[in-house]
Amino acid sequence: MPYIISLAVLAAIFYLFYRYATADSRQRTVALAEDFPDAWRQILSGRVAFYLSLTNSEKVRFEKQVQVFLASTRITGVQTAVDDTTRLLVAASALIPVFGFPDWEYRNLGEVLILPDAWKLEGNPDKEVKPLEGTLLGSVQNFQNQHYMRLSKASLEQGFRDGLDRQNVGIHEFAHMLDEADDVIDGVPKAALPPELLQPWAAVMKREIEAIEAGESEINPYAATNEAEFFAVVTEYFFEKPEKLQENHPELYELLGRAFRQNPKKRFLRYATDPREWLKTLRSRRKFGRNAPCPCGSGKKYKECHLDQATLSS
């Protein structure tokens, strides 16, 4: 009798281990089998310029990746509501930088926390990272073997309201996650960059940071904070204003294109009979006015609630 009970216990343990080990794959299978909601498609079409630039087959792939990401990622509101729009903007932020890697997964992402707006930086949780002053719109922090991302809801919304302004806090923070895939956030995304590009990337990064510090570059000065922030800031630039990045920084654009395995300029202009008018239309659809209600949900006008806040990300 004890022998039979032992076998039963072992079988139960094996079954639980099997369920745990295959949870991700089963979750992925279920997500991929579901139809993509029309309401979600309308949100992406109305908010995400990157999605609009995709071919029909690429849109299908993007939608499937969105379903898998949302099925496997906890997105939690902290003193603010999280609706489908917020969740889809988080998913888009995550997937845009890695769209050139069809099987990419953020395996060490524990949870995405959505805060109403910017928050005060208190202390320096990571002694290896240069201390920052002021307030934050986004951050990635390590806890044991997981990473937790915090995003300002107001800034996440703003990043997609003007899809061509070179600023998107969601893309910025997920660029950090991509950078960290080789176990260190140092501005050198070894998981994406081929080995032969590591030295050219380091040289271009050094030169561009020096130009920013000398006031000889239009790249957001925050990129000169350190190498990690440089990579995240130019990633925003690459996906939001690719034609200008290529025009002003051709070598940087080429290296980012090879790292991300994408050419956003070509994609954005591919279907436009008049590229300038098409880009103008995208911009006008996403322009966020100073007098518009702040997306953080405070009920105040954007200029009174969020606009004058500091705009740091880490």
QUIUR-V367760 format. One record per residue. N is the residue number from 1. RES is the residue in one small letter. PSI is psi in whole degrees, 0 to 359 (NA if undefined). BURIAL is I if it has 16 or more other C-alpha atoms within 10 Angstrom, else O. Layout:
n=<N	N>
res=<RES	RES>
psi=<PSI	PSI>
burial=<BURIAL	BURIAL>
This chain:
n=<1	2	3	4	5	6	7	8	9	10	11	12	13	14	15	16	17	18	19	20	21	22	23	24	25	26	27	28	29	30	31	32	33	34	35	36	37	38	39	40	41	42	43	44	45	46	47	48	49	50	51	52	53	54	55	56	57	58	59	60	61	62	63	64	65	66	67	68	69	70	71	72	73	74	75	76	77	78	79	80	81	82	83	84	85	86	87	88	89	90	91	92	93	94	95	96	97	98	99	100	101	102	103	104	105	106	107	108	109	110	111	112	113	114	115	116	117	118	119	120	121	122	123	124	125	126	127	128	129	130	131	132	133	134	135	136	137	138	139	140	141	142	143	144	145	146	147	148	149	150	151	152	153	154	155	156	157	158	159	160	161	162	163	164	165	166	167	168	169	170	171	172	173	174	175	176	177	178	179	180	181	182	183	184	185	186	187	188	189	190	191	192	193	194	195	196	197	198	199	200	201	202	203	204	205	206	207	208	209	210	211	212	213	214	215	216	217	218	219	220	221	222	223	224	225	226	227	228	229	230	231	232	233	234	235	236	237	238	239	240	241	242	243	244	245	246	247	248	249	250	251	252	253	254	255	256	257	258	259	260	261	262	263	264	265	266	267	268	269	270	271	272	273	274	275	276	277	278	279	280	281	282	283	284	285	286	287	288	289	290	291	292	293	294	295	296	297	298	299	300	301	302	303	304	305	306	307	308	309	310	311	312	313	314>
res=<m	p	y	i	i	s	l	a	v	l	a	a	i	f	y	l	f	y	r	y	a	t	a	d	s	r	q	r	t	v	a	l	a	e	d	f	p	d	a	w	r	q	i	l	s	g	r	v	a	f	y	l	s	l	t	n	s	e	k	v	r	f	e	k	q	v	q	v	f	l	a	s	t	r	i	t	g	v	q	t	a	v	d	d	t	t	r	l	l	v	a	a	s	a	l	i	p	v	f	g	f	p	d	w	e	y	r	n	l	g	e	v	l	i	l	p	d	a	w	k	l	e	g	n	p	d	k	e	v	k	p	l	e	g	t	l	l	g	s	v	q	n	f	q	n	q	h	y	m	r	l	s	k	a	s	l	e	q	g	f	r	d	g	l	d	r	q	n	v	g	i	h	e	f	a	h	m	l	d	e	a	d	d	v	i	d	g	v	p	k	a	a	l	p	p	e	l	l	q	p	w	a	a	v	m	k	r	e	i	e	a	i	e	a	g	e	s	e	i	n	p	y	a	a	t	n	e	a	e	f	f	a	v	v	t	e	y	f	f	e	k	p	e	k	l	q	e	n	h	p	e	l	y	e	l	l	g	r	a	f	r	q	n	p	k	k	r	f	l	r	y	a	t	d	p	r	e	w	l	k	t	l	r	s	r	r	k	f	g	r	n	a	p	c	p	c	g	s	g	k	k	y	k	e	c	h	l	d	q	a	t	l	s	s>
psi=<311	324	318	318	320	318	320	319	316	320	320	318	316	318	316	320	319	316	320	315	332	8	315	315	321	322	318	317	317	316	317	336	344	149	146	125	137	324	322	319	322	322	313	318	327	343	332	104	324	316	319	332	353	154	169	317	324	324	319	316	318	316	318	320	324	315	316	315	313	331	337	0	127	126	114	133	137	104	28	153	146	109	186	324	313	314	321	326	325	313	317	318	320	322	334	311	334	17	336	356	86	330	14	140	138	81	333	19	111	315	150	119	128	117	155	319	194	156	158	140	122	116	193	91	335	108	343	351	137	128	144	157	155	221	162	147	346	154	156	123	145	135	112	240	17	159	142	127	139	135	137	124	318	318	324	314	314	323	332	353	325	99	8	24	7	10	126	104	328	312	321	310	325	339	321	319	320	318	324	356	340	19	5	136	97	11	2	93	79	336	340	322	127	149	324	349	356	314	313	321	315	319	315	318	315	315	318	321	319	322	320	313	330	0	25	25	145	359	140	123	337	338	339	2	312	176	322	316	329	312	317	319	315	339	318	312	316	318	338	331	58	324	324	322	316	322	316	334	68	321	320	316	317	316	319	322	320	328	314	349	42	156	82	329	312	321	316	326	355	322	5	121	325	96	320	320	323	316	323	321	315	316	314	328	339	4	133	110	155	330	3	153	136	132	354	348	12	339	352	165	151	319	335	340	315	331	323	3	155	156	61	149	157	NA>
burial=<O	O	O	O	O	O	O	O	O	O	O	O	O	O	O	O	O	O	O	O	O	O	O	O	O	O	O	I	O	O	I	I	O	O	O	O	O	O	O	I	O	O	O	I	O	I	I	I	I	I	I	I	I	I	O	O	O	O	I	O	O	I	I	I	I	I	I	I	I	O	O	I	I	O	I	I	I	O	O	O	O	I	O	O	O	I	I	I	I	I	I	I	I	I	I	I	I	I	I	I	O	O	O	O	I	I	O	O	I	I	I	I	I	I	I	I	I	I	I	O	O	O	O	O	O	O	O	O	O	O	O	O	O	O	I	I	I	I	I	I	O	O	O	O	O	O	I	O	I	I	I	I	I	I	I	I	I	I	I	I	I	I	I	I	I	I	I	I	I	I	I	I	I	I	I	I	I	I	I	I	I	O	O	O	I	I	I	I	I	I	O	I	I	O	O	O	O	O	O	O	I	O	O	O	I	O	O	I	I	O	I	I	O	O	O	O	O	O	I	O	O	I	I	I	I	O	I	I	I	I	I	I	I	I	I	I	I	I	I	I	I	I	I	O	I	O	O	O	O	O	O	I	I	O	I	I	I	O	I	I	I	I	I	I	I	O	I	I	I	O	O	O	O	O	O	O	O	O	I	O	O	I	I	O	O	I	O	I	O	O	O	O	I	I	I	I	O	O	O	O	I	I	O	O	I	I	O	O	I	O	I	I	I	I>
